[in-house]
Amino acid sequence: MLEAVRTLFQMLNGTMFHLQALAMKKKVATAAKEPPDVAKERPMRADGRRKMSSLLEAAAEVFQKSGVDAPVREIAERAGVGLGTVYRHFPQRSDLIKAVFQSRVDACADAAAELAARYEPCEALARWMERYVDFIATKRGLAAALHSGDPAYSALPRLFNTRLLPALKSLLDAAVAVGAVRSGVDAEELLHAVANLCRVSHDKEPTYARRMVALLVDGLRYGAAGESTRPKLS
């Protein structure tokens, strides 16, 4: 009887071990098939988002003032966070530079819809172009990195066409539709024109570029009201 119980116990132990081994094997096989990024990051909490926003804002200010080679400690102190927080989110300096650029592009592009909802089309267009002037000023602080030829930044110039150009085009089309701005203006050319004005005014006071862009907007308005009655050329 005792021998039979011992045999039964051994059989149960063997079965349990076999089942556990199968389960472990299946778990390992499933993990091997999953792509590395299958585990999504948990959504950042509100305080985490605020801290990240402060960090990127501080980095942008420091880069604009001191260039992209400014000490990380200066950025951390301005943001009110520890060095460990900076390096945890941005292990490489290029990671931080890309995040700052992306955040500035997103803020400028997203402002288009906000301005369109609050102002008349031409006013929304003028205000967005002022935002774009501010963005160009921020970009100037990142220029050394963005034009360095480093592959880490190769995708950033495309953001002009994928984010900023559609934003400007939507505002420009709306202003043309109500007769506030003359038609035939190319959004991409306008985007480059503002950037060139900012480049020329690099050594002047910050308000100079805004005044030049205001004159540019006045030029867009010129002749818009008479387009509907103007005779078409054959």
C-alpha positions as CSV (number, residue, x, y, z in Angstrom):
1,M,0.0,0.0,0.0
2,L,2.8,2.4,1.0
3,E,4.6,1.6,-2.2
4,A,1.5,2.3,-4.3
5,V,1.1,5.7,-2.6
6,R,4.7,6.6,-3.2
7,T,4.3,5.6,-6.9
8,L,1.2,7.8,-7.3
9,F,2.9,10.7,-5.6
10,Q,5.9,10.4,-8.0
11,M,3.5,10.3,-11.0
12,L,1.7,13.4,-9.8
13,N,4.9,15.3,-9.3
14,G,6.1,14.3,-12.8
15,T,2.8,15.5,-14.3
16,M,3.0,18.8,-12.5
17,F,6.6,19.4,-13.6
18,H,5.7,18.5,-17.2
19,L,2.8,20.9,-17.2
20,Q,4.9,23.7,-15.7
21,A,7.6,23.1,-18.3
22,L,5.1,23.2,-21.2
23,A,3.7,26.5,-19.8
24,M,7.2,28.0,-19.5
25,K,8.0,26.9,-23.0
26,K,4.9,28.4,-24.4
27,K,5.6,31.7,-22.6
28,V,9.1,31.9,-23.9
29,A,8.0,31.1,-27.5
30,T,5.3,33.8,-27.3
31,A,7.7,36.4,-26.1
32,A,10.1,35.5,-28.9
33,K,7.5,36.1,-31.5
34,E,6.5,39.5,-30.2
35,P,8.2,42.6,-31.6
36,P,10.4,44.5,-29.2
37,D,8.0,47.4,-29.0
38,V,4.9,45.3,-28.3
39,A,4.8,46.5,-24.7
40,K,3.4,50.0,-24.9
41,E,4.7,52.6,-22.5
42,R,2.2,53.5,-19.8
43,P,0.6,56.9,-20.3
44,M,2.4,59.7,-18.6
45,R,0.6,61.1,-15.6
46,A,-0.4,64.7,-15.4
47,D,2.5,65.7,-13.2
48,G,4.9,63.8,-15.5
49,R,3.6,65.7,-18.5
50,R,4.0,69.0,-16.7
51,K,7.6,68.1,-15.8
52,M,8.3,67.0,-19.4
53,S,6.9,70.2,-20.7
54,S,9.0,72.3,-18.3
55,L,12.1,70.3,-19.3
56,L,11.6,70.9,-23.0
57,E,10.8,74.6,-22.5
58,A,13.9,75.0,-20.4
59,A,16.0,73.2,-23.0
60,A,14.7,75.4,-25.8
61,E,15.5,78.5,-23.8
62,V,19.0,77.4,-23.0
63,F,19.7,76.2,-26.5
64,Q,18.5,79.5,-28.0
65,K,20.7,81.5,-25.6
66,S,23.8,79.3,-25.3
67,G,23.6,76.8,-28.2
68,V,23.1,73.1,-28.3
69,D,26.4,72.4,-26.5
70,A,25.2,74.1,-23.3
71,P,25.7,72.1,-20.1
72,V,22.9,69.7,-19.3
73,R,23.1,70.8,-15.7
74,E,22.0,74.3,-16.8
75,I,18.9,72.8,-18.4
76,A,18.1,70.7,-15.4
77,E,18.4,73.7,-13.0
78,R,16.2,75.9,-15.2
79,A,13.6,73.2,-15.4
80,G,13.8,72.5,-11.7
81,V,14.6,68.8,-12.1
82,G,17.6,66.6,-11.3
83,L,20.2,65.5,-13.8
84,G,18.9,62.0,-13.5
85,T,15.5,63.0,-14.8
86,V,17.1,64.5,-17.9
87,Y,19.2,61.5,-18.6
88,R,16.4,59.1,-17.9
89,H,14.2,60.6,-20.6
90,F,17.0,61.6,-22.9
91,P,20.1,59.4,-22.7
92,Q,21.8,61.2,-25.6
93,R,22.0,64.9,-26.2
94,S,20.6,64.3,-29.7
95,D,17.5,62.8,-28.1
96,L,16.8,66.0,-26.2
97,I,17.5,68.2,-29.3
98,K,15.1,66.2,-31.4
99,A,12.4,66.3,-28.7
100,V,12.8,70.1,-28.4
101,F,12.5,70.6,-32.2
102,Q,9.5,68.2,-32.4
103,S,7.7,69.9,-29.6
104,R,8.2,73.4,-31.1
105,V,7.0,72.2,-34.5
106,D,3.9,70.5,-32.9
107,A,3.1,73.6,-30.9
108,C,3.3,75.9,-34.0
109,A,1.3,73.5,-36.2
110,D,-1.4,72.9,-33.6
111,A,-1.8,76.6,-33.1
112,A,-3.3,76.9,-36.6
113,A,-6.6,75.2,-35.6
114,E,-6.8,77.1,-32.3
115,L,-6.3,80.5,-34.1
116,A,-8.8,79.5,-36.8
117,A,-11.4,78.8,-34.2
118,R,-10.9,82.2,-32.4
119,Y,-10.3,84.7,-35.1
120,E,-11.3,85.8,-38.6
121,P,-9.4,84.0,-41.3
122,C,-6.9,86.8,-42.1
123,E,-6.3,87.6,-38.5
124,A,-5.7,83.9,-37.8
125,L,-3.2,83.8,-40.6
126,A,-1.4,86.8,-39.4
127,R,-1.2,85.5,-35.8
128,W,0.0,82.1,-37.0
129,M,2.8,83.7,-39.0
130,E,3.9,85.5,-35.9
131,R,4.0,82.1,-34.1
132,Y,6.1,80.8,-37.0
133,V,8.5,83.7,-36.5
134,D,8.9,82.7,-32.9
135,F,9.5,79.1,-34.0
136,I,12.3,80.2,-36.4
137,A,13.9,82.0,-33.5
138,T,13.9,78.8,-31.5
139,K,15.2,76.8,-34.5
140,R,18.1,79.2,-34.8
141,G,19.4,77.9,-31.4
142,L,19.3,74.4,-32.8
143,A,20.9,75.2,-36.1
144,A,24.4,73.9,-35.2
145,A,23.0,70.4,-34.6
146,L,20.3,70.4,-37.3
147,H,22.9,71.3,-40.0
148,S,25.7,69.1,-38.6
149,G,25.0,66.2,-41.0
150,D,24.4,63.9,-38.0
151,P,22.0,61.1,-39.2
152,A,20.2,61.4,-35.9
153,Y,18.6,64.6,-37.2
154,S,17.9,63.5,-40.8
155,A,14.2,63.2,-40.3
156,L,13.6,66.6,-38.8
157,P,13.5,68.8,-41.9
158,R,10.6,66.7,-43.2
159,L,8.5,68.1,-40.4
160,F,8.3,71.4,-42.3
161,N,6.3,69.7,-45.1
162,T,4.4,67.2,-42.9
163,R,3.3,69.6,-40.1
164,L,4.0,73.3,-40.8
165,L,3.1,73.5,-44.5
166,P,-0.4,71.9,-44.0
167,A,-1.1,74.2,-41.1
168,L,-0.2,77.4,-43.1
169,K,-2.1,76.1,-46.2
170,S,-5.3,75.6,-44.2
171,L,-5.2,79.2,-42.9
172,L,-4.2,80.7,-46.2
173,D,-7.0,78.8,-48.1
174,A,-9.5,80.0,-45.5
175,A,-8.4,83.6,-45.9
176,V,-8.6,83.4,-49.7
177,A,-12.0,81.8,-49.5
178,V,-13.5,84.8,-47.7
179,G,-11.7,87.3,-50.0
180,A,-9.4,88.6,-47.2
181,V,-6.2,87.5,-49.1
182,R,-5.5,87.5,-52.8
183,S,-5.4,84.1,-54.5
184,G,-2.5,82.6,-56.3
185,V,-0.2,82.6,-53.2
186,D,1.8,79.4,-52.8
187,A,1.9,78.3,-49.1
188,E,5.3,76.7,-49.4
189,E,6.8,79.9,-50.9
190,L,5.2,81.9,-48.2
191,L,6.7,79.6,-45.5
192,H,10.2,80.1,-47.0
193,A,9.6,83.8,-47.4
194,V,9.0,84.3,-43.7
195,A,12.0,82.1,-42.8
196,N,14.2,84.3,-45.1
197,L,12.9,87.5,-43.5
198,C,13.8,86.0,-40.1
199,R,17.3,85.1,-41.4
200,V,18.0,88.6,-42.7
201,S,16.9,90.1,-39.4
202,H,19.0,87.8,-37.3
203,D,21.2,90.5,-35.8
204,K,18.4,93.0,-35.3
205,E,16.0,93.3,-32.3
206,P,13.4,90.5,-32.0
207,T,10.5,92.8,-33.0
208,Y,12.1,93.6,-36.4
209,A,11.1,90.2,-37.9
210,R,7.5,90.6,-36.7
211,R,7.3,94.0,-38.3
212,M,8.6,92.7,-41.6
213,V,6.1,89.8,-41.5
214,A,3.3,92.2,-40.8
215,L,4.2,94.1,-44.0
216,L,4.2,90.8,-45.8
217,V,0.7,90.1,-44.6
218,D,-0.4,93.5,-45.7
219,G,0.9,92.7,-49.1
220,L,-1.2,89.5,-49.2
221,R,-4.3,91.6,-48.5
222,Y,-3.5,94.0,-51.3
223,G,-6.0,93.7,-54.2
224,A,-7.9,90.8,-52.6
225,A,-11.2,92.7,-52.4
226,G,-11.1,93.6,-56.1
227,E,-10.4,90.1,-57.4
228,S,-14.1,89.2,-57.9
229,T,-14.7,92.2,-60.1
230,R,-11.3,92.3,-61.9
231,P,-11.7,91.3,-65.6
232,K,-10.0,88.0,-66.5
233,L,-7.3,88.0,-69.0
234,S,-8.1,86.0,-72.2
